[in-house]
Amino acid sequence: MAERSDVLDLTYAALAHPTRRAILEQLRDGQVRVTDLAQRFPAALATVSKHIQVLEKAGLVRREIQGRDHYLRADPSHLTEAEQWIADYTGFWQRGTDALARHLERGRTTPTAQGPT
């Protein structure tokens, strides 16, 4: 359970920043060289590199080194756990709202008690 929590913490922390989400978007279509990726952002290479490190630590990005060039590719496997966590809680809340709706509907169809006349 603690391991799943750690994975979720890293995943959600990585996804919390718009630049990191934008980096993942850029990697959707395949492998990209780090320097080419960094040029697509208004930040310095060092800043983009720090965002990449967060994504790597979360396991959302993989790096391959070919000579002096570093290439990145998205690795969405940890997103599956995050997606499952959301699905579990979506089901929980959906069941709760369904039960509330049934309760309210029963209250509407139940005749109201007549008070003393």
C-alpha positions in Angstrom: 0.0 0.0 0.0 2.8 2.4 0.9 4.5 1.7 -2.5 1.3 2.5 -4.4 1.0 5.7 -2.4 4.6 6.7 -3.2 3.9 6.1 -6.9 0.7 8.1 -6.8 2.4 11.0 -4.9 5.2 11.2 -7.4 2.8 11.0 -10.4 0.4 13.6 -9.2 3.2 15.9 -8.1 4.7 15.6 -11.6 1.4 16.3 -13.3 0.7 19.3 -11.0 2.9 21.7 -13.0 1.7 22.9 -16.4 5.2 22.8 -17.9 5.6 19.1 -17.0 2.1 18.4 -18.5 3.2 20.3 -21.7 6.4 18.3 -21.8 4.4 15.1 -21.7 2.2 16.4 -24.5 5.3 17.1 -26.6 6.4 13.5 -26.1 3.0 12.0 -27.1 4.1 11.5 -30.7 7.4 9.8 -29.9 11.0 10.3 -28.8 12.4 13.8 -28.8 16.0 15.1 -28.2 16.2 17.0 -24.9 17.7 20.1 -26.5 15.0 20.2 -29.2 12.3 19.8 -26.5 13.8 22.6 -24.4 13.7 25.0 -27.4 9.9 24.7 -27.5 9.6 26.3 -24.1 10.3 29.9 -23.0 12.4 28.7 -20.1 16.2 28.1 -19.9 17.5 24.6 -20.7 18.4 24.2 -17.0 14.8 24.9 -15.9 13.3 22.5 -18.5 15.9 19.9 -17.3 14.6 20.2 -13.8 11.1 19.5 -14.9 12.3 16.5 -16.9 14.0 15.2 -13.8 10.7 15.3 -11.9 9.0 13.5 -14.7 11.8 10.9 -14.7 11.6 10.4 -11.0 7.9 9.8 -11.3 8.6 7.2 -14.0 6.6 9.2 -16.6 9.5 9.8 -18.9 12.4 7.6 -20.0 15.8 8.9 -21.2 18.1 7.2 -23.7 21.6 8.5 -24.3 23.1 8.2 -27.8 26.6 9.7 -27.8 26.2 13.3 -26.6 22.5 13.4 -27.3 19.8 12.6 -24.7 16.4 11.5 -26.0 13.2 11.4 -24.1 10.1 9.3 -24.5 6.9 9.2 -22.5 6.2 6.2 -20.4 2.6 6.2 -19.4 2.7 3.1 -17.3 2.5 5.0 -13.9 -0.5 6.9 -15.3 -2.4 3.6 -15.1 -2.2 3.5 -11.3 -3.3 7.2 -11.1 -6.2 6.5 -13.5 -7.2 3.5 -11.4 -7.2 5.5 -8.2 -9.4 8.1 -9.8 -11.7 5.4 -11.1 -12.0 3.8 -7.7 -13.0 7.1 -6.1 -15.3 8.0 -9.0 -17.1 4.8 -8.4 -17.3 5.5 -4.6 -18.8 8.9 -5.1 -21.1 7.7 -7.9 -22.5 5.0 -5.6 -23.0 7.7 -2.9 -24.8 10.1 -5.2 -26.9 7.2 -6.6 -27.9 6.2 -3.0 -28.8 9.8 -2.2 -30.9 10.1 -5.3 -32.8 6.9 -4.4 -33.4 8.2 -0.9 -34.7 11.5 -2.1 -36.9 9.8 -4.7 -38.4 7.5 -2.0 -39.1 10.6 0.1 -41.1 12.1 -2.8 -43.2 9.1 -3.4 -43.9 8.3 0.2 -47.2 9.8 1.4 -46.6 12.4 4.0 -48.0 11.7 7.4 -51.1 13.6 8.3 -50.9 15.5 11.5 -53.7 15.7 14.1 -56.8 17.4 12.7 
